[in-house]
Amino acid sequence: MSEPASYSRTINLAFTGASGAQYGLRLLQCLVAAGCRVQVMVSRAAQVVMATETDLKLPGSPAAMQDALTDWAQAQPGQVLVFGREDWFAPPASGSGEKAPLVVCPCSTGTLSALATGASNNLIERAGDVALKERRQLILVPREAPFSEVHLENMLKLTRMGAVIMPASPGFYHKPASVEDLVDFIVARLLDHLGIDQDLMPRWGEGRVQAKLPD
């Protein structure tokens, strides 16, 4: 029997029903390429959005979804794990599970509300609740415009709890030439926050540093 593959890190990644499925999919691709194991959760609304915004139409069952995302991300068998919406025995559902960051990308305003109030009505919400109570890294990527007072209050509340709110608002100082460049801007920031090496784009000031280094 072959030994199970070893991975550099485990990252929890949740897709919810905001626009911007491309951000989460590109992040999944980069995490796989970086040698991470990715534990994925997908809401029903996220499946609808993903099918609308991309060519990827995920099947309904977690097992079939896992196979589809494994193929799409060119991952090794077992590198991408998909857990169902009410799989309360999944590692992200408990503080005694593996200590791993959680990225919700994209993060709907409904998910923001649920996390801010501790609703825990499904696995994604429970995983966020665990991340907050255990003081684990939690990064939320909302994609909405404009933000209402309720949205802003929820983001402020979550920030005070320790979450990082990273709106899907790409910059333009890197002179993007395509939609993919705009997506990579946000994904690069996410990878930086996770402490994962990335070459999607240079960090601010790197050119100045390189220019000052001796030959």
N, C-alpha and C positions, 0 to 999 in steps of 0.2 A: 504494500500500500504506500503511495507517495505521501511525503510529508506536506502539510498544509503550507501555503505560501505565507511568507512573513511580509508585513507592510510597515512602512515607516511610521505612520500615524493612522488613527481612526478619526474621521470627520462625520458628523451628522449633518445631513442636508435635507431641508424640507422645501417642497414646492407648494405654494398656495395660490389662490385665484386672482392675484393681481396680474396686470399686463407685465410683460418682461420675462417670459419663460426662457428667452434666449440667454439671459444672464445666468440663470441657474444651470442650464444645460452646458454652457461654456465652462462654468465653474466645475461641474462634474467632470468634464473632459480633462481639465487641467489637473484636478486632484488625482484622477486615475493616472495621468502621465507622470505625476510627481511620486507615484508609488504609494499613495494613501489607500486605505480601505474606506469606502464611503457607504454609510448607512442612510438609505434614502426613504423619505416619507412623502407621499403625494396626495393632496386633497382631491376631492371630486371636481371642484371648480378648476383646480390646476390642470387636470386632464383636459377639460374643455378649452381652456385658454391655450394650452400647448398645441392642441390640434388645430386651433384657429390661427395661431401665430407662426407655427413651424410645420414642417412636413412630417414630424414625428407624432404618430397617433398611438398612444399607449393602450395596451389591452387592459381588461378590468381586474384580473386577479393579480395579487402581489407576485406570485411565482412567474407568471408570463411577463409581467412588467419588468421583473428583475432580468429575465433573459433578454428582453428588448433593449433595456438600458445598458446591459453588459455588451451586447453587440454594437450598439450605437457609439459607446464610449471606447470601444476596443479594449475592454478590461479583461483581466484574467478571471477565470472561473472563481467565484467567491469573493472577488474584489468589490463588487457592487452588490449590496444586500438591500432588498426592498421589504419594508414592513407595512402591514395593513393598517387601516385607520383605527382599528380597535384591538390591535395586538398589544395588550397590556403586559405581555411577557417579553416584549422587545427590550433590548438593552437601554435605549434612550428613555424608557418609561420609569426608570427607578434610579434613585441616587446611589444605589449599590451596584448599578451597572458600570460599564467602562466609562472612565472620565474622559469625555471627548467634547470638543466645541460643537456648537449648533449654529448653523447658518440657515436662516429662512429667506430664501431667494427665488422668486420675489415674495414679498410679505404683503398680504392683503391688509386693508384697514380693519377688516373683521378679525383677522388673526391678531393684529395689534391690540384690539379691544379685549379679546379673550386673554391674551398674555398679561395685559395690564390689570385684569380683574381676577386672574387665577381660575379661569373657567374650567379648563382641562376636560373638555367634552370629547376630545379625540386624541390620538397619539401625538400629533404635532403640538397641540396645545399642552398636553402633559409633558412632552419633551422640553418645551420652553419653560414650563413651570419648574421642572427639575433643574434645568440650567440656572434659573434664577435662585432657587433655594440653596443649591449647592455652590453658588458663586462661580459657576463655570462660564466660559466665554460664550456669549450669545450675540450674534450679529444679525440684525434685521434690515432687510433691503426693501423698503416700501417704494411703490411706484404709483403715485396718485397725484393729481393736480386739479384744482388747488386743494390744499389741506384745510379741513374745517377745524374749528376750535376743539372739537372732540378728538380729532386725529392728533393735533398738536399736544393736547393735554395727555393723551395716552403715550405719545413718544417721550414727553418730558418725564412722565412717571416711570417709564421703563428705563430711561437713561439714568435716573436717580437710583434705580434698582441695580444698575451695573451693566445693562445691555448697551451695545453700540448700535446707533441708528445710522445707517449708511444709505440715504436715498439714492435711487438709480438716476443720478444726475451727472452724467459724464462731462468732463472738461473738454476744452478745445485747444489748449495750448500745445498739445502734441500734434496738431494739424491732422486730424483724422481724415482719411480718404475714403472710408466706407463705413457702413453700419457696424461691421465686425470690429473696426477700430474703436468705435464708441462703446461697444459691449466689452471689449478687452480692457478699456480704461477702468471700468468698475470692477471687473474680475481681478485685475492686477491689484487694486486696492484691497480687495477681499483676501487675496493670497498673502499680501504684505501683513495684514492684520493677523492672519493665521500663522505667520512665521514660516511660510512655505516659499522657497526660492521661485522666482518667476522672471521670465525674460519677455513678457508681453510688451512692456514699455519701460524705459529708464526711469529711475526715481528722480525726483526733483533735485537738481544740483549735481547729479553724477558727472555730467560733462565738465563742470567747473573743477570738480575734485580730480578727475583724470588728467585734466590739462595742467594741474599744479604738481602732479606726481613727477619725481625725477625719472629720467630715462634709465 
